[in-house]
């Protein structure tokens, strides 16, 4: 009788776990709701962001332009040296004066594939099914004091990023991906914080810390404009 009771209790416990378990899609749905909702995000055609990027004791004014599903441009001015990264739905180009490329140059195929998701409004999880990506729930993992949901996202080019979602807010608090910096493999860990609702009603992390091992930078958002008209010419590769 005792063994039968123990078995019944065990089955009930397992049943409870099954009922309480969440899938990757359920977690992502709650995440999307937390950052404004599917309908609200779908109404965003463009975003313009002004921020301050701090690196090695220097602060650079930064501007980011996104035309949803089409183009992305990020430019930072470090003491007169301008770093530019542009990605479209087909290719990308960059100006990297500190990396030995002061003139506009077409991105490598690997760099383009790694940055391809930047053309979409919101984070890649919010639109993964529409952009050809895949997700996998890898359980939960402690990030500082938060027992976060761990979701592996793979974009349509096979580039993987691991996202950690806070179960109390359903905001992304950290992401980890592999990248190349000046020909060397690096692990890029980005920590997100200071989530705020914009005037338009969507929620964005206004602070991000990007750690690449021997190099780190902090980005603090100052201004966000949604559905601002953006000149398409700024995404074109300048002619020599």
N, C-alpha and C positions, 0 to 999 in steps of 0.2 A: 504493500500500500504506500509505503514511504517513497519507494522508487517511482511509482506511478505518479504520485503528487509532485515529486521533483521534476519529472518529465513534463507534466502539464504546465508547471510554473515556467519551465524553460521555453516551452512552445509559445506561451503567452508573451513572454519577454521578447522572443524573436519576432512575434507578430507585431508587437508594439514598435520595435525598431524599424520594421518594414513600413509601418504606417507613418512613422516620423521621418523616415529617410527622404531626402530631397534629391531630385535629379539635377544635372547641370542646367537643363532648360528652365526648370522651376526657379533655380537660384538666379539665373540670368534675367528671367522675367521680373523678379523682385528688384534686381539691380536696375533694370530699365525704368521701372516704376519710380524708384528712388531718385533717379536723376532727371525726372520730368515726365516720363511716360512715352509710350511708343508713338502716339498721335502727335504729341508736341514736338518730339524729335524729328518726325517726318515732315513737319512744316518748316524746318530750318533749311534754308537753301545756301546760306553762307554764314561764316563767323569771322570777325576781325578781333584780334586780341593784342593789347599792348601789355608788355611785362618787363621786368628787370631780371637779367640773368647775371648771377654772381659767380665768378670763377677766379681762383688764385688771387683773391683780394681785390679783384677788379669788377666793376658793375657795368653791364652793357645794356642799353635800351634795346628791346627786342619787339619785333612786330611779326604776327602770324596771320596769314590769310588762308581761309579754306572755302572752296566752292564745292559743296557737297557732291561727292562721287566723281569729281572732275580734276580739281587742282588743289595743291597745297604749296605754300611758300612761307619760309621762316627766315628772317634776317636779323642779325645782331651786329651792333657797332661797338667793337672793342678799340677805343682810342683812335678812331679813324680807319681801322681795318674792319671791313665788313665781311661777315660770314653769311653766305646765302645757301639755302637748300630748297630746291623746288622738285616736287613730284607731281606727275599727272597720272592719268589712268593707263598710260602706255610706256612712259619713260621718266627719267629724272636728270637734273643737272645741278651743279653746285659750284660755289666759289669758296675755296678754303685757303686763305692766305697763310695761315699758321701751319698748314699741312703741305706747303710747297706748291699750292695751286691757286695763284692770285687771279688767274683768268677763268672765265666760265668754262666748265668741262662737263661732258656727259658722264653721268654716274655709271659705275660698273653694274652689271646685271645683278650681282649679289646685293649691292647697296640698294638698288631700286626695289628688289623683291622684299627686302627687310623693311623698307619705308613705305611700301605701297598702301598700307592701311591708313596713312595719315590724311588721305584725301576725303575720308569720311567723317562726318560730324559725330561727336561722341567717341567713346572708346570702341575698339574692335569687337568686344563682346556684344555691344548693343545692336550690331548689324551683321553678325557673323553669318547667319543663314542666307542673307541676301547677297553677300559678297563672296560666297564660295568657300567660307571657312568651316572648320570643324572644332568642336569642343569636347573635353573629357574631364569629368569630375574625378579628382585624385584624392578625395577625402578632405580632412582638415589638418591644419598645421599651425603651430603657434608662431605668430609674428608679434614679437614683444609680449604683450599681455593678452593679445586677441587670438582666440582659437579660430582662425580664418578658414573659409572655404578655399580650397586650392583647385583651380581650373586651368587645364592646359588648353591653350588656343593655338590652332595651326591655320595659317592663312592659305589662300588658294595656291600659293607658290611653295608651300611646305615649310615656311618659316615658323618656328614655335616660340610662344611666349607663355609664361606661367603667371596667372593673375591670382591675387589673394583678396577675398571679399570679406568684409566685416559682417558677421551674421546679425549684428544689432542695427546696423544702418544700411547694409547692402551696398555700401560704397566700396570701390577698389582702394585698398590701402597700400598695395605694393605690386610691382611686376618685375619679372626677371627674364632676361633673354640673353642669348649669345650674339656677339657682334665682332666686327673687325675694326681696329683702330690703327691706322698707319701700318697695315699689313700684319698686325698682331691680334690674336684672338683675345677678347675680353668679355667678362660677364657684366652686363649692365643691369643694375638694380635701381629701380625708381620707386621712391616712397611718396605717396600722395597724401595731402592734408588740406585743412582750411577749406572744406567744401562750402560753397555759397550758391545761393539761387540768383541767377541773373535777372535783369529786368524783364526778359522775355519769358522766364519761368523754368528754364532748364538749369540743372545744377552741375557745376564744374569744380574741380579741385583748383583752388587759387594758389596753392603752393606745391612745388614738387622738388625733391632732391634726387639728383641723378648721380649715382656712384659707379664709376668705371674702374675701381681698384686704385690706381695711382693718380687718378684724376676725378674730380667731382665738381658739380655745379648745382646751384639752387636757382629755381625760377619762381618768381612771385608775380602773379597777375595783377595788373593795375586797372585795366579797362577791358570790357567786352561789349562788342556790338553785334547783334544778331540780324541777319538778313540785310546787311549793309551792301550797297552796290560796289562791286570790286572790278577794277579794270582788268580784262583778260590778258592784256599785253604784259603784265608783270610776271606772268608764268612762262613767257616765251624765252627761249635760249637766245641771249644777245648775239648779234652777228659780230664777227671779228672785223 
